[in-house]
Amino acid sequence: MINHTFPVMGQQVPVRVPQTVEDFQAFQRYIIDVANRGERLAYDTETTGLGTFTKGFRIRTAQFGTPDQAWVLQVEKGDDLQRLASWALRTAPALVMQNRNFDMLATDRHLPGASLEMLAPKTLDTYIYSHLSDPRRRDQGGVGNGLKDAAAHYVDPTAPDTAAGLYGEFHAIGHTKDTGWAHIDVDNPLYLSYAGGDVILTSRLLPKVEARVRELGINPSLIPFEHEVGYVCALIERRGMRISREYTTSLSADLAEQAAEWAAKAAQYGVANVNSTRQLSAALLGMGEEIKERTASGAVKVDKTVLMRLADVDKDWEPIGSRTPNPLAMSVLRSKRASKWRVSYAEAMLRTADENDRVHPKIGALAARTARMSISDPPFQQLPSGKWEVRHAVRADDGCRMISVDYSSVEPRVMAALSGDERMTAAILRGDDLHNLTAASVYGPDFTPGQRKVAKVVQLGVAYGGGAKTIAAQTGLSLAAAQDAVKGYKRTYPRLARYIRDLQGQVIRDGYTLRTPSGRRLVFDRDAAYASFNGEIQSTARDIFAQGLLEIQSRGLTPHVLLPVHDEIIADATDSQAEEVAREIGEAMTMSLRGIPLGTDPDVGGASWGSLYMKKAETMIGNDSWYAANPDAARAAEEARR
């Protein structure tokens, strides 16, 4: 037996690393004793990295622990050790993990006999309890929901940071904090001590965060709800999404070429490096642009928001029509976007695809301060709405068609339900277009398409706590015109405006906290009470979406699902079943909130995800000038349409 220790609360807690037959028998007795006592066993893995489904990924150690000891199995040393770890997981009646989806999926894929379906029902996740208690990261003023931060707050502030503590060991062998996990000697004493430390801390953390959730009076039904939502997301992540390697490789090359072409255009205006804020600000000012925005240090700000205003495009890259677009701003934006898409999407898909050319985006079921989900590696959630080029890389399984089901205007409907605004509610129940109603109220019945677009920005801006200044920047309106638009919006929906004002006051009185309709606890910065209605909308919409996921699971439809993104489900089904499956998923997601119906828009496309976004591209197909300027995109568009 190799014996190490891990310091907690001034004591050296034993960490045991079995080596001989007798050692392994002792480990088995430990597991059986824990099981007989009905004690919850902490479990964790050390792996070669975070790419669970990438080629070369493996579990290096599997560790088990209780508050008073830990056992580390060096499973990369042989199949017998892997089988022993699987036996322990099957034998333990109850488990606890920190961020359980990662370890459950790694175990499901790389430790035979320990499936996701077996692990999930008996595993609690300390991350879920931490997030329910305080959803803020440490840099946002919260406790933080990572193991180190949560353990430092609830267990022992002096306990070592088990990840950061190893970085020195990685550097000593010539690796970084990202690459060292695969190359450090599996017998390294610090590595083994810290592996054991993670389960000791997790085991001690659970009762602390359980007590904190009770103390705060958080809705107890959220605990099983979040565990079940997390499990469904793990099932979806495990299935993954098929990509066309040929198209994705070509896309990467095309994006690199686009980035270079737009960078060359920026160079014509004196910007040799599109990432140089100094060069860019000097060139824009030299062109006569007036830029009032400043960084904290007083420098001219030329971030994406400023550049999009100067380029006269909105967040969806649609023309605003408020000014003449600045060609330098547009060139820089397009060059940087092409570079980002290449790295974050095309190259990420090629890098993370498994042996069957399937990518498995990581789904953070409970991520943001409002509990909104996150999608990473690749970050498909950040793709602009309506853009098909990257989405075209994702393909349905053979003989299948892609499906999209999303909620119809879910956020305005949640706004109406929460505020009880009679005029907004009546408009929704009649099926009116809310943006048309707002535009008519602000500008009169003969409003223009541009004024309707402004009305849409105003509606979202007011709801999300944005003032006239922000709306002016997004729409190109003067500050006075933006202020008039905001006043007109509030006149249109007076009860909504009153609800927002009252909610902000209540949040301040309650110590900058808010309880959502589901009983979730949101915490706001002291200078950000204005964001409370936005937080309530986002959190409520997320819980509605999560409930829809659970209904999809209860109806046996999860095997069709490829990805939950924003308020949309991406799925596939055979050609003969696609329409029916889309309808069934839509029905599963349909519900109501305080009398406001929350319906869905099911859509069936072709063989690629991009085919669901081809309506705009279809209007271009047949246009000779567009063909001449975009031959590769045109061919891809026609293929996606088919």
N, C-alpha and C positions, 0 to 999 in steps of 0.2 A: 504494500500500500504506500502510495506517495501521499504525504500529508502536507497541506498548506493551511493558511488561515486567512481570514478576512476581518478587518476591524470594524466593529459596530458598537456604538455606545460604550466605548472604552474597553471592550472585551475582544479577544481574538477568537472568532467563531471558526470551528474546524471545517476545512474543505478537503474532502477525501477523493483521491483519484485511484480507483482499483486497478491492479495490474495482474494479479494471480487468480487462479480458480477460487482460492479461499476468499480473496477480496471480493470477487463477484458474488459469491454466496452471501457474504456479509451485506453487500448492497441489496440482494434480493430479500434478506431478512428485514432490512430497513424499510423497503417498500411495503412488504407484507405487514409490518408493525404499524406503519402509517395508515394503511388501508383498514386494518382491524380497528384502529382508534377512530376511524371515520374522519381523519384529518385531511385538510385540503393540501395537496402537494404542489409546490411551485415548480414550473418548468420553463426552460429557456434553451436556446441554441446559440452556438457561435458558428458562423458560416464564413464562406470565402468572400462574401459581399452581399449586396442587396438584391441582385438580379436572380430571384428565385428560379426562374424558368430559362435563364440563359445557359448557353453551353459552358460547361466547366464548373458551374455552381455546385457546391457540395456542403453538407453539414460536417463541421469538424469536431465539435463536441456537443453533447446533449447533457444538460445538467438538471438536477432535481434537488429540491431543498425544502426545509422547514425553518422556522426561526432560529433553531439552535445548531443547524449543520447543513452542509451541502455535499453532494456527490457529483463528480464530473466524469462522464463516460467519453473517452476519446474514440468516437464512433468512426472516424476516418481510418482507424487502424485495422478495421476488419468487419466482415459481415456478422460475426458472432456478437460484436459489441452493438451493432445496429439492431440485431434481433433482441438483445437484452434491453435496449432502450425502448423498443416497441412493446416488449412485454411489460415493462414498468408503466408505460402509458395506458396500456389496456387494463392493468391490475388496479391502478389508482382509481378510486371511486369518484374523486373530485380533484380538479386542477385549478390553478390560477396562473395567469401569464400577464405580462405587460406588453400591450400591443399584440394581442394574441393572433391576429390574422396572419402576420408575417411568419410566426413560428409554426402555426397550424399548417399553412400552405407549404412551407419548407419541409415539414415533417411528412405531410401527406405525399409529397413528391419523392422524397429521398430516404424515408425510413419505412420499408415495406411492413405492412400490418398495422400501421397507425394512420387511419384515414381521417380526413376532415370531418366526415359524417360521424365518426366515433368521438372525436375530440371535442367538437363544438358544444354538444349538449351538456357536458360536465365541466366546462371551463369558464371561469369568470375572468374578466379583463380589468386590471387595476386602472388602465387608461380611461375606460368608460366612467368609472367612479370619479376619477380626478377631473375629467372634463365636465361632468354633471355638477361637481362642486364649484369649479371655477374654470370656465372655458378659455381664459386668457393664457397666452404664452407668458413666459417670464419677462421677455422684453416688452410686453404690453402691460406690465404691472401686476400680472397674476402670479400664482404659485408656479405655473408651468406643469405640463402634463407628461413630459418625458420621465423616465425612471429616476435619473439623477436629480432633477428638480423636485419631483414629488417626494422622493425619499429624503432629500435634504430638508424639506419642509415638515414632513410628517414623522420621519423616523429618526434621522441623525444628520445634522448639518455638517458634521465632520467626516462622514463616510466618503471614501475616495470616489472620484468620478471614474467609473470602470472603463469608459471608452477613452476619455482624454488621457488617462493614466498610461494607456498603452502606446500613445503616439510616439513617445520617446523610444520605445522598443522598436517601433516600425522604422523610425529614422535611422536607428543604429544598424539596421540590415538593408538600408538603402531604399526604403519604400515610404509612401505617403500614408496619410490617415485613411485614404480610400483603398489603396492597394495592399496595405500591410496585413489585412485580415486573412488573405489567402496565403501569405508567405511566412508569417511568424511561426517559429517552431512550436508544434503542438504540445511539446513538453516544457515550454517556457514557464517558469514558476509564476511570474506575474500574470501571464495570460490565464493560467489555470485558476489562480487565486481570484482574479476578477470575474472569471466565468462563474465560479461558485458564489461570489458576492452578489451577482445579479439575482439569483434565486433567493438568497437570504433576504435581500432588501425587498424583493417582491412579496415574499411570504409575510414579512413584517408590515409592509405597506397596506395590504388588503384590509385588515380590521380598522386601520386608521381612516382610510377613505370611506369605508362603509359607514363608520360612525359619523363622519363629516356630512355625508349625504343625508343621514337621518337628522342630524343636528340642524341642518339648513331647511328641513321640511320639504325637500325636493320630492316631487311626485314619484312614489316608489315603483309605479308601473313603467317608468322610463327605463329602469334597469334591465328587465327582460326584453323590453322593446328594442333597446340599443344593441343588446347581445344578438337578438334575432336578425336585426337589420345588418349587423356586421357579418353574420354567418351567410346571409344571402349574397352580400357583396363578395365574400370569399369564394362562394360557388361560381359567381360570374367571373371573377379574376382568374380562377383556375381554368375555366373553359378557354378564355382568350379569344382573339380575333385574328382571322387569317389575313395575311397581306400578300400582295403580288410583289415578289422580290424584284422582278424585272422592272415593273413600273416604278417602284420605290427607288431603285438605283438610278433610273433615268430621271426621276423627279429631283433627286439630290444633285445630279449634274446640272439640270436645268436651273435650279435655284441658285447654285454657285455662279452660273453664267449671268443670271439676272442680277445678283448682288454686285457682280463686277461691272456690268453695264451701267447700272444706276450710280455706282460709285464713280465711274468715269464721267458721268454727266455732272455729278457734284464737284468733281475736280475742275471742271470748266469754270466754276464760280470761285475757285481758290480754296476748296476744301479737299485736301489730299487724303485726309483720314476722316471718314464719316463718323467715327467714334470720338473725335476730338471736339469737345465742347468749346474750346478756345477758338479753334479755326472756324467752327460753325457760327458762333455768336458774332465774331468779327465780320464774317462774310455777310450775314443777314443784316447787320447794322449798316454795313457798307452799301447794301442794296436799298437802304432807306427804310427798312422795317423798324417799327416802334415796338419794343418788347419791354413791358413794364415788370414782368415777373423776374424775381431775383432768388438766388439760392441763399442758404443760411449765411454764407460768407460774403454775400453781397454781389456775387458774379451774376451776369446775365443768364437766365435759365433758358435752356433750349431742350427741354425734355420732350417726350412724345406728345403731351397735351399741347404744348406751345407749338410744336411743329405741325400738328394736325390742324390747329387753328389757322396757321399761316398757309397751309396747303388747302384750306377750305374743305376739309372732309370731316365727317363725324366718326364716332367710334366704330361704326360698321364700314368705314371707308367710302361712304356715299357722299357725293358733293353736297355742300350746304347751300352754296349760291349766295354767300354774303359778301364775297370779295373776289378779286382776281387771285387764283392760286399762285403761291410762290413756287417757282420751279426748283429752286434749291431745296426748300423744305420737303417737297414731294420726292425729289431724288434721294435724299437722305433717308426718308421714311421707307421708301420702297427697297433701298439697298439693305437697310437694317432688318426689315421684315423678311426679305428673302434669305438673309443669313440666319436669322432666328429659325425660320421654318425648316431650313436645311438641317441645322443642328438638333433642334428640339423635336422635330417630327421625322423627317426622312432618315437621318442618320440614327436617331434613337430607335426607330422601328427596325432598321437593319441590325443594330447592335443588340437589341433585347429579344429579337425573335428566337423562338425555340427551334428544335430540330425539325419541326413540321411547319415552319414559317408562320407561327402564330405569335402575336404579341400579347402580353398579359399586363395591361396598364394597372398600376397600383391604385386601388380604390380606397380612399380614406373615407369610411362611412360616417365618421364623426370628426370633422376637421376644423372648420373655421370657428370663430367666436360665436357665431349664430347656429352652429352645428351643421352648416352646409357641407356637402360632400366635396372631396377633392379628387382629381384624377392626375396622376403623374407617371412619367416614364413610359410612354409619352404623355404630355399634358394636354390631352384632347379637349379638356374643358376650356382651354384658352383659345381654341380655334375661333376665328370670327364667324358670326352667324352667316349662313348662306354661302360660304366659300367651299368649293367642292374639290379643289385640286389635291389637297392633302388627303381628304376623306376618300378620294378615289383609290388610294392605295389599299384600303381595307375592303376585303371581299367576303361575300357570303360563302358558306360552305357549298361544295359541289351540289348542283341541282336545286339550290335555294335562292331566295330573293331577300333583299334587305327590307327591313321594316323600321319605321319611326313612329313612335307614339308620344306626343307631348301634350301638356295641359294647354287649354285655350285661355290665353291672357290670365294666367293664374295669379300674378301679383296684383293687378288691379282688382280682381275679384276678392282676393284676401283683404285688400285695403277696404273694400266696401263692407265685407263681413265684420272686420274688426271695428271700423268706425261707426257702422250703422247709418251712414249717410243715405238719406232717403232718395235723393236725386240720382246718385250713382247706382244705388241698388235697383231703382226702377229702370234705369237705362240698361243695366245688365240683363234684367229679367225680360225686357222687351227685345233684347238682342241688338241694341244700338251699339255703334262704334263710339267708345268713350273719347277717343281722340278727336273725332268729328264733333262730338258734343262740346268738348272743351274749346276747340277752335271756333265754333260758331258763337259760343258765349263770349270769347275774348275778342274775336275779330268780326263777328257778324256772320249771317248765313252765307255770304258770298266769299268765304275764306278760300285762300289759294292752297295748293298742295304744299308749298313751302311753309305756310302758316300752320297747316296741320302737323307738319314735322316739328315745328316749334312747340305746338301744344303737347305733343308726345313727350318731348324733352322736359317741358315744364311739369307735366304730370309726374314723371319719374323723379325729377329733381326735387320737387316739393316733398314728395313721399319719402325720399331718401335723405332729407335734411339739407339739400343743396339750396343755397340762396340765389338771389338774382345775379350775383357776380359770377357764380359757377355756370348758371344757365346762359349768361351772355357769352362766356368763353366757349361753350359747347355749340351755340347756335349762330354766333356771329352778330347777335343783336347788340345794340347799344345798351348800356347799363339801365338807362331810363326805360327803354322798350322792354327789357327783361323784367324790370320791376312792375311795369304795367301788366305784363303777361301773368306774372305771379299773382297780382291782385285780382285779375280777372278769373284765374283758376280758383282762388279761394272764394270768390263770389259765386262761382258755379257750384262748388261743393262746400257750403258753409259748415255743415256738421263735421265733415272730414277735417277741415282746418281747425275747428274747435277741439276735436279729439286729439289731434297732434299736439296742440298747445297744452291741453290738460295732461296728456301722457308725459310730456317732457317735465312738467311740474311735479308729477307723481314720482317719476324716476329720481329727481333731485331729492325729494322728501324721503325716499326709500334708500338713500345712500348710494345712488347711482346704480341701482339694480332694478331688474324688471322680471316679472314672471309672465311667461307666454301662455297662451290658451292650453298648451299641453302640460304646463307646470314646469317648464324648463327655466332655469335661472340664467339670465344674461347680466353681464357686468359691463358698465360703460366708464370711460375715462371722465374725470371731473369736468373737463371742458368739452365733452362730447354728448351731452344730454340731447342735443339736436338730432343725433343719430338713432334715438330710441325707437322711433316708428319704423325706420328702415330695418333695425334689428328685429323688431317684432314681425314685420312682413317676411323677411328672409328666413327667419327661424320657423315661422308657421308654415311657409311654403315648403321648406325642407321636410318638416314632419309630415305634411300631406304626401309629399313624394315618397318618403320612406314608408308610410302606411300603404301606399300603392304598391311598393315593392313587396311588402309582406303579403298583400292580397294576390299578387302575381305568383308568389311562392306557394300560397295555399291552394291555388288552382292548378298547380303542376306545370306552370308555364316558364319557370326559371331556365330550364334547359335551352330555351329559345333566345334568352337574353344575352347580348354581347357586351353592353355597356350602359350604365346609367350616367347621363351627362346633363348637368343643369336640371331642367324639369322634363327631360326627354329620355325615353327608353329606346335604345337601338337593339334590334333583334334580327333574327332571320328564321325562315321556315321554307319548307319545300314549296315549289311553284304551286302545287295544287292546294297547299294548306295556308299559304301566306296571307290571303285576305281574311280567312277565318281567325288565324292566330292574331293578326293585327287587331281585329274587332274584339277578341277575347281579352287581349292585354288592355285595350282601351276601356272595356267594361270594368276590368279589375281596378283600374286607376280612378275611375269615375266615382265621385263622392260629393258631399256638400259640406259647407261650413256656415253655420248659423243661418241656414236657409238660402245661401248663395250656392248655386250649382257649380261644380268644378268638373267641367267636361274635358274631353280629349279630342285630339285630331290624329287619328290613325292614318298612316300613309304607307303604301307599298311601292318599292322602287325596283331596280334591276339587280344586277350581280354585285354592284359595289355600293359602299356607303355614299360615295359621291353622287350616285344616280338620284338620290333623294333631294339633291340640291341643284339639279340641272335646269330648272325652269328658266333661270336667267340666261344660262349659257345657251339654251335652246333658241332663245330669241336672237342670238348672235350667229348660230349655225346657218349657213347660207349667205351670210354677209361677206362679200368678197374681201373688203378691206380688213375685216377682223381675221379672216383666214390668213391673209398675207402677213399680218402683224403677229399672229399667234398660231403658227401651223401645228406645233406639237400639242398645244392646249386644245386646239380645234379637234384634232384626231382623238385625243383623250376624251373630249366632251362627247363626241359621237359614240365612242366605245361605251362610255358610262351610260349614255342614254339607252343604248341597246341592252 
